Amino acid sequence: MIDPELKYCPQCQDEYRPDISNCGVCGMELVSGEQFQDMNKSTAEKRAARKGDLSADDQLVNIQGGPLNDMRQLEELLNAERIGTVVAGDERNCGQGCCPSNFFLQVRQEDAPDAHAIIAEEHQRLTALADHGGEHMDEVYNPDSGQATCPACGFTFQTFTTTSCPDCGLNFG
């Protein structure tokens, strides 16, 4: 139940006292309970307006490719959002389950932008990428340089003492 007197994080949906302005978890600016209710109502209306199950007349597009288990997980995620999906094997798929194959998750062409956004949001949630800046992602580990900055966490360390980041454990070996 959303209390209109409290504040809420639009990102992680945590609840806060009215005097707090930013989320303690993700740093987002908080919105009032009324604004949060309106956001949720808008999202629910958008979800309800989607067609759901696919029909033979729908024009489908591939939005993601990968192993069958991964595509099934994404299919479940999108189906919960009323986006109709189908998982199709590529031309190498013999249909017997014995041939290694790549599978494709397909959705209606008009649902593709929403599907991409939902998958990207889930990826950020699962990998905690939203909690980390990308300011160190171009760093390269060079054992001969004497010093390195970890591309994952930004920790600076001596390369002659280790082949992994002493702070986060990322292995460069």
C-alpha positions as CSV (number, residue, x, y, z in Angstrom):
1,M,0.0,0.0,0.0
2,I,1.4,3.4,-1.0
3,D,1.1,6.1,1.6
4,P,0.6,9.5,-0.1
5,E,2.3,11.2,2.9
6,L,5.6,9.3,2.4
7,K,8.3,9.4,-0.3
8,Y,9.3,6.6,-2.7
9,C,12.2,5.8,-4.9
10,P,11.2,5.5,-8.5
11,Q,14.1,3.1,-9.2
12,C,14.2,0.6,-6.3
13,Q,10.7,1.5,-4.9
14,D,12.0,1.8,-1.3
15,E,9.8,3.9,1.1
16,Y,11.1,6.9,3.0
17,R,10.0,9.5,5.5
18,P,8.7,12.8,4.0
19,D,11.9,14.7,5.1
20,I,14.3,12.5,3.0
21,S,15.1,13.7,-0.5
22,N,17.3,11.0,-2.0
23,C,17.3,7.2,-1.9
24,G,19.9,5.7,0.4
25,V,20.2,2.7,-1.8
26,C,20.5,4.0,-5.4
27,G,20.8,7.8,-4.9
28,M,17.7,8.6,-7.0
29,E,15.6,11.7,-6.1
30,L,12.5,10.6,-4.3
31,V,9.0,11.3,-5.4
32,S,5.9,11.8,-3.3
33,G,3.4,9.0,-2.6
34,E,0.9,10.6,-5.0
35,Q,3.5,10.8,-7.8
36,F,4.6,7.2,-7.1
37,Q,0.9,6.1,-7.3
38,D,0.6,7.9,-10.6
39,M,3.7,6.3,-12.0
40,N,2.5,2.9,-11.0
41,K,-0.9,3.5,-12.5
42,S,0.7,4.6,-15.7
43,T,2.9,1.5,-15.8
44,A,-0.1,-0.7,-15.1
45,E,-2.2,1.0,-17.8
46,K,0.6,0.5,-20.3
47,R,1.0,-3.2,-19.4
48,A,-2.8,-3.7,-19.7
49,A,-2.9,-2.1,-23.1
50,R,-0.4,-4.6,-24.5
51,K,-1.9,-7.4,-26.6
52,G,-0.3,-10.2,-24.7
53,D,-0.3,-13.5,-26.6
54,L,0.9,-13.6,-30.1
55,S,-1.2,-14.4,-33.2
56,A,-0.3,-15.7,-36.6
57,D,-0.6,-12.3,-38.1
58,D,1.9,-10.6,-35.8
59,Q,5.1,-9.4,-37.4
60,L,7.9,-10.6,-35.1
61,V,11.4,-9.4,-34.6
62,N,14.4,-11.0,-32.8
63,I,15.3,-9.0,-29.7
64,Q,17.9,-11.3,-28.0
65,G,19.8,-14.4,-28.9
66,G,21.5,-17.0,-26.7
67,P,21.2,-20.4,-25.0
68,L,17.7,-21.8,-24.5
69,N,17.7,-21.4,-20.7
70,D,18.6,-17.7,-20.9
71,M,15.9,-17.1,-23.5
72,R,13.3,-18.9,-21.4
73,Q,14.1,-16.7,-18.4
74,L,13.7,-13.6,-20.6
75,E,10.5,-15.0,-22.0
76,E,9.1,-15.4,-18.5
77,L,10.1,-11.8,-17.6
78,L,8.4,-10.4,-20.7
79,N,5.3,-12.5,-20.4
80,A,4.8,-11.1,-16.9
81,E,4.8,-7.7,-18.6
82,R,2.1,-8.9,-21.1
83,I,4.6,-8.9,-24.0
84,G,3.9,-11.9,-26.1
85,T,7.0,-13.9,-26.9
86,V,8.2,-16.9,-28.8
87,V,11.6,-18.7,-28.6
88,A,12.8,-19.9,-32.0
89,G,15.9,-21.9,-32.9
90,D,18.3,-20.8,-35.6
91,E,18.7,-22.8,-38.8
92,R,21.3,-25.2,-37.2
93,N,18.6,-26.4,-34.7
94,C,17.6,-30.0,-35.7
95,G,14.7,-30.0,-33.3
96,Q,15.9,-33.2,-31.6
97,G,17.9,-31.4,-28.8
98,C,21.2,-32.9,-29.9
99,C,22.6,-30.1,-32.0
100,P,24.1,-27.1,-30.2
101,S,22.1,-24.1,-31.3
102,N,21.5,-20.5,-30.7
103,F,17.9,-19.5,-29.8
104,F,16.2,-16.2,-30.4
105,L,13.6,-14.5,-28.4
106,Q,11.0,-12.9,-30.6
107,V,8.3,-10.3,-29.9
108,R,5.9,-8.2,-31.8
109,Q,7.6,-5.4,-33.7
110,E,5.6,-2.7,-31.8
111,D,6.6,-4.3,-28.4
112,A,10.3,-4.4,-29.2
113,P,11.2,-1.0,-27.6
114,D,9.5,-1.9,-24.3
115,A,11.0,-5.4,-24.4
116,H,14.5,-4.0,-24.8
117,A,14.0,-1.5,-22.0
118,I,12.6,-4.3,-19.6
119,I,15.6,-6.6,-20.5
120,A,18.1,-3.7,-20.0
121,E,16.6,-2.9,-16.6
122,E,16.7,-6.5,-15.5
123,H,20.3,-6.8,-16.7
124,Q,21.2,-3.7,-14.6
125,R,19.4,-5.1,-11.6
126,L,21.0,-8.5,-11.8
127,T,24.5,-7.2,-12.4
128,A,24.2,-4.3,-10.1
129,L,25.6,-2.1,-12.9
130,A,23.3,0.7,-11.8
131,D,25.2,0.9,-8.6
132,H,28.6,1.4,-10.3
133,G,29.9,4.2,-12.4
134,G,31.7,3.3,-15.6
135,E,34.6,5.7,-15.1
136,H,37.2,2.9,-14.9
137,M,35.9,0.5,-17.5
138,D,38.5,1.4,-20.0
139,E,41.4,0.5,-17.6
140,V,43.7,-2.2,-18.8
141,Y,45.7,-4.5,-16.6
142,N,49.4,-4.5,-17.6
143,P,51.6,-6.6,-15.2
144,D,54.7,-4.7,-16.5
145,S,53.4,-1.3,-15.6
146,G,54.0,-1.7,-11.9
147,Q,50.6,-0.2,-11.0
148,A,47.0,-0.8,-12.2
149,T,43.5,0.4,-11.7
150,C,40.8,-2.2,-11.5
151,P,38.2,-1.7,-14.3
152,A,35.5,-3.1,-12.0
153,C,35.9,-1.2,-8.8
154,G,38.6,1.5,-9.5
155,F,41.0,0.3,-6.8
156,T,44.6,1.1,-7.6
157,F,47.2,-1.5,-6.7
158,Q,50.7,-2.7,-7.4
159,T,50.9,-5.2,-10.2
160,F,54.0,-7.0,-9.0
161,T,52.3,-8.2,-5.9
162,T,49.1,-9.8,-7.3
163,T,47.2,-10.8,-10.5
164,S,43.9,-10.0,-9.0
165,C,42.3,-6.9,-7.5
166,P,42.9,-6.8,-3.7
167,D,39.6,-4.9,-3.3
168,C,37.0,-6.7,-5.4
169,G,38.8,-9.9,-6.3
170,L,38.6,-9.5,-10.1
171,N,41.2,-11.9,-11.5
172,F,43.5,-10.8,-14.3
173,G,45.5,-14.0,-14.5
